[in-house]
Amino acid sequence: MKKLGKTFAIVGALTLLSACGADAQTSSSASSTAVSSEETDANSAASGQEYTDPSELADSYDVVIVGAGGAGMAAAIQAKDAGANPVILEKMPIAGGNTLKSSAGMNASETKFQEAEGIEDSNDLFYEETLAGGKGTNDKELLRYFVDHSAEAIDWLDSMGITLDNLTVTGGMSEKRTHRPTDGSAVGEYLVDGLMRNIHENEIPIFVNADVKEINEVDGQVNGVTVNVEGSEKTIDAKAVVVTTGGFGANMDMIEAYDPALKDYVTTNQEGSTGDGIKMIEALGGQTVDLDKIQIHPTVDQSKSLLITEAVRGEGAILVNADGQRFYNEMDTRDKVSAAIIALPEKSATLVFDAGVKERVTAIDFYASQGLVKSADTIEALAEELSMPEETLAETVATWNDSVAAGKDEAFGRETGMDHDLSTGPYYAIAIAPGIHHTMGGVKINTNTEVISTDDQTIPGLFAAGEVTGGLHGDNRIGGNAVADIIIFGRQAGTKSAAYAAEQE
């Protein structure tokens, strides 16, 4: 294995920045500042990672996993545990994919951590609320498997030292089922670091700068991949292939083709999210679903395309318009909150919160380091800083605090994220507007993560998991469900691909 040095850490910073800086209006000076300020964050996420030397790439493996995000790493660990010899191939210079950028947490129901807090949740409620969030269009078999195996996935992570015991809520959920690291920090970096640690402990080879160009097959059965490793092309034989390459949220040509209305939107996706896996599987006759279902996230900084985690609202923040007034239920589903923001004359809004929210959501410290957070000692002073009517914003916050005390939001019917009022100074604000966040469509799979062909048959030896797949989320993804998706179905892909590989011996 070779250790990442400073060069690769800087590459990681640039990789993250390019994903965060998709807005063509970002100035070069702003970009330079962002590189400098993000380098420390990228170092912490990337410098501890070790990758296998390219010279050690073998000619064949039991299972080839394409993509080193959360789904790919979960699949690899599970496949190795099942007795297979897996390998991970990642086209980017660092592992993690979009998982590294995940913020809110991982949804799960009937977990030991919920029980410890006296939260009465159920798989059935999780199912019904996710189905409602997806407007009833979710693949019901995938969704049932998903909710029924969510608590088990939390336990699996915990058994490997990846503990998600801090609970909050996201839009569209009535219970606290979004699981975060103990300190309330963003889930992505913590999860990637933990999975990478277990990859190394299990001695699973992981290659970066390894761009898979084609999934190979003979007589309709997948038997390996063709990969370009640092400029050299090689064919790798395999008994099974697992595709975990993510979605296409950074491929603006695909975005525009499937939803022209999103042409000029910024994207929160890392630059490797270009739909490669979808295209390769389509070339094999794989079926796709819901490719026009592209989620925009309501709270995205437009200068650097940084997603502002839903946990900020889940811990009590409110959204106000340019006049300092609330205008919608902040904890409704992402599609509805985004639509409400877009309907405003300015097509943008401002998150307003207090020191209590800032303390409970440590990701805000990173937003502040990026220059995205404005602050003042009083609400009136904050309004002046935001060029909003002071009396109006003060009245808005006072009315909200009364609603929290009463346990009822008369104005917009909000029912969650109301455990704390906004009464602890200093006060803070972040300017936001919607941005492209998640592609809910992808290749069609069954609950065994087997890829389904256009003639509704499984493609022998081909499995897929994570955002590269479609159907689970329906028309709209609930915040916190993507991380659950990659772990639950990533594990399943590892188990099933290993079993398939064993049958080929």
Secondary structure, DSSP 8 states (H G I E B T S, - for coil): -EE--HHHHHHHHHHHHHHHT--TT--HHHHHHHHHHHHHHHHHHHTT-EE--GGG--SEEEEEEE--SHHHHHHHHHHHHTT--EEEE-SSSSS-GGGGG--S-EE-SS-HHHHHTT----HHHHHHHHHHHTTT-S-HHHHHHHHHTHHHHHHHHHHTT----EEE--TT-SS--EEE-TT---HHHHHHHHHHHHHHHTT--EESSEEEEEEEEETTEEEEEEEEETTEEEEEEEEEEEE-----TT-HHHHHHH-GGGTT--B-S-TT-S-HHHHHHHHTTB-EE-TT-EEEEEEE-TTT--B--THHHHTT-EEE-TTS---S-TTS-HHHHHHHHHTSTTS-EEEEEEHHHHHH-THHHHHHHTT-EEEESSHHHHHHHTT--HHHHHHHHHHHHHHHHHT--TTT---SS-SS-S-SSSEEEEEEEEEEEEE--EE-B-TT-EEEBTTS-EEEEEEE-GGGB-SSSTTS--TTHHHHHHHHHHHHHHHHHHHHHHHT-
